[in-house]
Structures are given as C-alpha cells and as structure tokens.
C-alpha cells in the first residue's frame, strides 16, 4: 500500500498557498472543483508526497482544527538558509532550531496560516 496524501481544510487559501508553495517549496499539481469546495493538491517534487488543501465554500462557524493532530514533518537541507527565507516571507518560528540529539541533527517548528504545526528536520550524515 502506498501513502498518497493528507488533507487539511484552510480558512485563507491565498495565505496557505503562499506558505506551502513559497516557504515550504511544494508545487500545485492538481485542482478539482466539487459541489461545495475546491481541492488543491500540493506535491513534494522529491518524494511525490502530497498535501490536499480543501477550500470549502462555507466553513461552519464551529469548525476548528482538531486537537488530536500533531504535525507535518519536512526534511530541510539547511536550516540557516531556511531561516533567511522564513524571515524574508514574514513568518516566524514557533520553536527556533535546536540540536536534537547532540550529534548535530537540528529540528525547528513553525505554524501554517491555520495553526497546523510543521516540524523541520535537518539531518546530519555521519
């Protein structure tokens, strides 16, 4: 079995598209209009993994992101370069980069425009 994608609902499509395409580097590869929403599939060119952003025509007032969701994780080659990009686009870290295991691997956390957490992992090759 092959993992295809994760779906998240978004409140501000433009902000979410900017975040996931310009900052994270995913590419919009598909768009499908349904009766009550539009689905946008963003693809990681390296792995083929996708995130589906769902933009509902009418989002119920009671809707909020589920408390059970943890985070998405992305491999980042260079957190210093990513930090420059993050700052230039006006985003901030939730948790600044820090050494995870004492061997040079670093992680950091940011939030997308809807409050979903994103873990960034810079792995060191031994």
C-alpha positions in Angstrom: 0.0 0.0 0.0 1.3 3.5 -0.9 0.6 6.6 1.2 -0.9 9.3 -1.1 -1.7 12.5 0.8 -3.0 14.3 3.9 -5.9 16.7 3.7 -6.4 19.8 5.7 -9.1 22.5 5.5 -7.9 26.0 5.1 -9.6 29.3 6.1 -7.5 31.6 3.8 -6.5 29.8 0.6 -4.1 32.6 -0.6 -2.1 32.6 2.7 -2.0 28.8 2.8 -0.9 28.6 -0.8 1.9 31.2 -0.2 3.0 29.2 2.9 3.1 25.8 1.3 4.5 26.8 -2.1 6.8 29.8 -1.4 8.1 28.8 2.0 7.9 25.0 2.1 8.5 24.6 -1.6 5.6 22.3 -2.6 4.2 22.6 -6.1 0.5 23.0 -7.0 -0.1 19.9 -9.3 -3.9 19.4 -9.3 -7.0 21.4 -8.7 -10.5 19.9 -8.5 -13.8 21.7 -8.1 -16.5 19.8 -6.2 -20.1 20.8 -5.3 -19.2 22.7 -2.1 -15.4 23.1 -2.2 -12.2 23.2 -4.3 -9.3 20.7 -3.7 -5.7 21.8 -4.3 -3.1 19.1 -4.3 0.5 20.3 -3.5 3.3 17.9 -4.3 6.8 17.4 -3.0 8.8 17.0 -6.2 11.4 14.8 -4.5 9.2 12.2 -2.9 5.8 12.7 -4.7 4.0 13.0 -1.3 1.0 15.4 -1.4 -0.9 17.7 0.9 -4.5 18.4 -0.1 -5.7 21.8 0.8 -9.5 21.9 0.9 -11.1 25.3 0.5 -14.8 25.0 1.5 -17.3 27.5 0.1 -18.8 27.8 3.5 -16.8 26.8 6.6 -19.1 26.1 9.6 -18.6 28.6 12.4 -18.0 25.8 14.9 -15.1 24.4 12.8 -11.6 24.5 14.3 -8.6 22.4 13.7 -8.7 19.1 15.6 -6.7 19.0 18.9 -5.6 15.4 18.1 -3.5 16.5 15.1 0.2 16.6 15.8 2.3 18.0 12.9 3.6 17.5 9.4 7.4 16.9 9.1 9.7 18.1 6.3 13.3 17.4 5.8 15.3 20.6 5.5 18.8 20.5 4.0 20.0 23.8 5.6 18.0 25.4 8.5 20.2 28.6 8.3 19.1 29.1 4.7 15.5 28.2 5.5 15.6 30.8 8.3 16.6 33.5 5.8 13.7 32.5 3.6 11.3 32.3 6.6 12.2 35.8 7.7 12.0 37.3 4.2 8.5 36.0 3.8 7.4 37.4 7.2 7.0 34.1 9.1 8.4 33.3 12.5 9.4 30.1 14.3 7.2 28.5 16.9 10.4 26.9 18.2 13.8 28.1 16.9 16.2 25.5 15.5 17.8 23.4 18.2 20.2 20.4 18.4 18.0 17.3 18.8 20.4 14.6 19.8 23.9 16.1 20.5 25.1 14.7 17.2 24.3 17.8 15.0 20.8 17.0 13.9 18.6 20.0 14.3 14.8 20.5 14.4 12.6 23.5 14.5 8.8 24.1 14.4 6.6 26.7 12.6 2.9 27.0 12.1 1.0 27.4 8.9 -1.7 30.1 8.5 -4.3 27.8 10.0 -2.3 26.9 13.1 -1.1 23.4 11.9 2.4 22.7 13.3 5.2 21.9 10.8 8.4 20.2 12.1 11.6 20.9 10.1 14.4 18.4 10.4 17.9 19.0 9.3 19.7 15.6 9.4 23.4 15.2 9.6 25.0 12.4 7.7 27.5 10.5 9.9 
